[in-house]
Amino acid sequence: MKYLISIFVCILTFLSATAQERRLQNKPYIDTRKFHYGFFFGAHDQGLSLQNNGYIDPTTGAQWLVENDRHNFGFQVGVLGEWKLTDNFALRIQPSLYFGSKHLSFIDQSTGATERQDMKSTYIALPIALKITAPRFNNYRPYFLAGINPMYDLTAGKHTLLRTNKSNMMLELGLGCDFYLPFFKLIPELKFSFGLSNILDKKRPDLTDATQLIYTKSVDEAKSNMVTLTFYFE
């Protein structure tokens, strides 16, 4: 997460350092269009916010603690559609594909035994956001956005020790800057996503070994989170 934030801060520092005086504007009429289209790619860090409950297996005495044990970088691609509402407000929609994983460690507090799970995820997402922009200065225009992101995990049914639901809804907050180049517009953006609901699958009717249910019983709640660095091209 800190690496994505550092890269974004460096980009904004460079832009602000070069925007101190008036200069010739590139593509001066691009923002007058009612609709904007483009594509994007980027990197993200997935995670799960887990609430352990201290459950103790009455048969074995095992007490499992589950945690994210490392950063999990993935990538995303998609297309962008933006509808200009006013000079400073726009509605944005971004059909997307996210490829990544969440890596978990399961530690038995009674024996120190460890299990691990790599929860690979392929999300189909449809983020919808309100974009609030500042006035343009030279070839730069910062903005803030807020929205929701409904997501569907195509690989959730293949998870083993813990399993999450396929559907998920996330709240998203982000900031970025429109960078006007001679032939197109480049937009770096940093976004934070927070899961709104508990996506832990507690039923697990597929398990043939009942002893494997101990991992699910040890967790009350799992909420997804994500930090995303994206580059848009219009």
WOCORMO-V795755 format. One record per residue. N is the residue number from 1. RES is the residue in one small letter. PSI is psi in radians with two decimals (NA if undefined). OMEGA is omega in degrees with one decimal (NA if undefined). Layout:
{{N | RES | PSI | OMEGA} {N | RES | PSI | OMEGA}}
This chain:
{{1 | m | -0.80 | -176.2} {2 | k | -0.50 | 178.8} {3 | y | -0.74 | 178.4} {4 | l | -0.74 | 179.3} {5 | i | -0.72 | -179.8} {6 | s | -0.74 | 178.5} {7 | i | -0.76 | -178.4} {8 | f | -0.72 | 178.4} {9 | v | -0.71 | 178.3} {10 | c | -0.70 | 179.0} {11 | i | -0.83 | -178.9} {12 | l | -0.61 | 177.0} {13 | t | -0.73 | 178.3} {14 | f | -0.75 | -178.3} {15 | l | -0.76 | -178.8} {16 | s | -0.56 | -179.6} {17 | a | -0.44 | -177.8} {18 | t | 0.12 | -175.3} {19 | a | 0.70 | -175.0} {20 | q | -0.26 | -179.2} {21 | e | 2.76 | -178.1} {22 | r | 2.37 | 179.5} {23 | r | 2.93 | 176.8} {24 | l | 2.29 | -177.3} {25 | q | 2.33 | 170.5} {26 | n | 2.48 | 177.1} {27 | k | 1.10 | -172.9} {28 | p | -0.31 | -175.3} {29 | y | 0.14 | -174.9} {30 | i | -0.55 | -177.0} {31 | d | -0.02 | 177.3} {32 | t | -0.23 | 180.0} {33 | r | 2.53 | -179.7} {34 | k | -0.63 | -178.9} {35 | f | 2.47 | 177.9} {36 | h | 2.50 | 178.7} {37 | y | 2.70 | 178.4} {38 | g | -2.92 | 176.0} {39 | f | 2.94 | -177.4} {40 | f | 2.82 | 169.6} {41 | f | 2.85 | -179.1} {42 | g | -3.00 | -179.7} {43 | a | 2.68 | 178.9} {44 | h | 2.86 | 177.6} {45 | d | 1.96 | 179.9} {46 | q | 2.69 | 175.3} {47 | g | 2.96 | 174.0} {48 | l | 2.28 | 172.2} {49 | s | 1.95 | -170.8} {50 | l | 2.43 | 176.2} {51 | q | 1.75 | 177.8} {52 | n | 2.61 | -177.3} {53 | n | -0.02 | 177.9} {54 | g | 0.38 | -178.7} {55 | y | 2.35 | 178.4} {56 | i | 2.19 | 178.8} {57 | d | 2.06 | -177.7} {58 | p | -0.35 | -178.1} {59 | t | -0.82 | -174.1} {60 | t | -0.29 | -175.9} {61 | g | 0.13 | -179.8} {62 | a | 2.45 | 177.0} {63 | q | 1.85 | -171.7} {64 | w | 2.34 | 173.9} {65 | l | 2.26 | -177.0} {66 | v | 2.38 | 179.6} {67 | e | 2.70 | 168.6} {68 | n | 2.25 | -174.8} {69 | d | 0.00 | 177.1} {70 | r | 2.90 | 174.3} {71 | h | 2.63 | -175.3} {72 | n | 1.58 | -175.9} {73 | f | 2.35 | 175.3} {74 | g | -2.92 | 179.6} {75 | f | 2.81 | -179.7} {76 | q | 2.62 | 177.0} {77 | v | 2.76 | 178.2} {78 | g | -3.02 | 178.2} {79 | v | 2.75 | -173.9} {80 | l | 2.35 | 170.1} {81 | g | 2.28 | -175.7} {82 | e | 2.28 | -179.5} {83 | w | 2.04 | 180.0} {84 | k | 2.11 | 178.8} {85 | l | -0.86 | 175.0} {86 | t | -3.02 | 179.5} {87 | d | -0.43 | -175.3} {88 | n | -0.01 | -178.8} {89 | f | 2.45 | 177.8} {90 | a | 2.64 | 175.7} {91 | l | 2.23 | -174.5} {92 | r | 2.44 | 174.5} {93 | i | 2.42 | -171.2} {94 | q | 1.48 | 172.1} {95 | p | 2.24 | -168.5} {96 | s | 2.78 | 169.3} {97 | l | 2.25 | 177.9} {98 | y | 2.28 | 177.4} {99 | f | 2.12 | -178.9} {100 | g | -2.83 | -179.7} {101 | s | 2.85 | 174.1} {102 | k | 2.15 | -175.7} {103 | h | 2.18 | -175.7} {104 | l | 2.58 | 171.8} {105 | s | 2.38 | 176.6} {106 | f | 2.07 | -175.9} {107 | i | 2.16 | 176.6} {108 | d | 1.97 | -176.9} {109 | q | -0.36 | -178.3} {110 | s | -0.56 | -176.2} {111 | t | -0.27 | -176.2} {112 | g | 0.03 | 178.3} {113 | a | 2.60 | -175.2} {114 | t | 2.37 | 170.3} {115 | e | 2.67 | -179.9} {116 | r | 2.65 | 179.7} {117 | q | 2.24 | 174.5} {118 | d | 1.81 | -176.1} {119 | m | 1.52 | 178.6} {120 | k | 2.47 | -176.4} {121 | s | 2.40 | 170.5} {122 | t | 1.85 | -175.3} {123 | y | 2.38 | 161.3} {124 | i | 2.20 | -173.9} {125 | a | 2.69 | 178.1} {126 | l | 1.25 | -179.9} {127 | p | 2.41 | 175.0} {128 | i | 2.21 | -173.2} {129 | a | 2.68 | 170.9} {130 | l | 2.15 | -178.2} {131 | k | 2.19 | -179.1} {132 | i | 1.99 | -172.7} {133 | t | 2.60 | 172.3} {134 | a | 2.90 | 175.2} {135 | p | 2.56 | 179.2} {136 | r | 2.40 | 172.6} {137 | f | 2.10 | -174.3} {138 | n | -2.07 | -178.0} {139 | n | 0.54 | -177.6} {140 | y | 2.49 | 179.2} {141 | r | 1.74 | -179.8} {142 | p | 2.76 | 179.6} {143 | y | 2.88 | 174.8} {144 | f | 2.59 | 177.9} {145 | l | 2.70 | 176.4} {146 | a | 2.45 | -179.2} {147 | g | -2.90 | 178.7} {148 | i | 2.75 | -178.7} {149 | n | 1.69 | 171.9} {150 | p | 2.30 | -175.6} {151 | m | 2.62 | 177.6} {152 | y | 2.13 | -176.2} {153 | d | 1.98 | -178.7} {154 | l | -0.30 | -174.8} {155 | t | 0.09 | -175.6} {156 | a | -0.58 | -178.6} {157 | g | -0.15 | -179.5} {158 | k | -0.04 | 179.7} {159 | h | 2.61 | -171.2} {160 | t | -1.44 | -172.4} {161 | l | -0.89 | 170.0} {162 | l | 2.57 | 177.5} {163 | r | 2.43 | 177.6} {164 | t | 2.78 | 176.9} {165 | n | 2.71 | -178.3} {166 | k | -0.62 | -177.2} {167 | s | 2.52 | -178.0} {168 | n | 2.59 | 176.5} {169 | m | 2.30 | -176.8} {170 | m | 2.50 | 170.9} {171 | l | 2.36 | -175.0} {172 | e | 2.37 | 175.0} {173 | l | 2.39 | -177.5} {174 | g | 2.99 | 175.2} {175 | l | 2.66 | -177.9} {176 | g | -2.97 | -179.5} {177 | c | 2.21 | 172.8} {178 | d | 2.22 | -177.3} {179 | f | 1.87 | -172.9} {180 | y | 1.94 | 176.9} {181 | l | 2.95 | -177.1} {182 | p | -0.58 | -173.6} {183 | f | -0.20 | 178.7} {184 | f | 3.06 | 179.2} {185 | k | 2.20 | 177.4} {186 | l | 2.32 | -175.3} {187 | i | 1.74 | 170.9} {188 | p | 2.45 | -175.8} {189 | e | 2.40 | 174.5} {190 | l | 2.24 | -174.0} {191 | k | 2.46 | 178.2} {192 | f | 2.27 | -176.4} {193 | s | 2.39 | -176.4} {194 | f | 2.17 | 178.3} {195 | g | 2.41 | -177.1} {196 | l | -0.23 | -175.7} {197 | s | 2.84 | 176.7} {198 | n | 2.04 | -176.8} {199 | i | 0.15 | 178.7} {200 | l | 2.25 | 176.4} {201 | d | 1.84 | -175.9} {202 | k | -0.21 | -172.2} {203 | k | -0.92 | 178.2} {204 | r | 0.95 | 179.6} {205 | p | -0.22 | -177.4} {206 | d | -0.25 | -175.0} {207 | l | 2.22 | 174.8} {208 | t | -0.35 | 177.4} {209 | d | 1.86 | -175.2} {210 | a | -0.43 | -179.6} {211 | t | -0.37 | 179.0} {212 | q | -0.24 | -178.6} {213 | l | -0.22 | -179.4} {214 | i | -0.61 | -178.3} {215 | y | -0.71 | 178.5} {216 | t | -0.67 | 179.9} {217 | k | -0.35 | -177.6} {218 | s | -0.14 | -176.6} {219 | v | 2.30 | 177.2} {220 | d | -0.58 | -170.7} {221 | e | 2.51 | 174.4} {222 | a | 2.13 | 177.0} {223 | k | 2.37 | -177.8} {224 | s | 2.69 | 172.9} {225 | n | 2.76 | -175.2} {226 | m | 2.47 | 170.4} {227 | v | 2.25 | -172.1} {228 | t | 2.29 | 170.8} {229 | l | 2.09 | -172.5} {230 | t | 2.54 | 175.0} {231 | f | 2.06 | -179.7} {232 | y | 2.58 | 176.4} {233 | f | 2.12 | 177.7} {234 | e | NA | NA}}
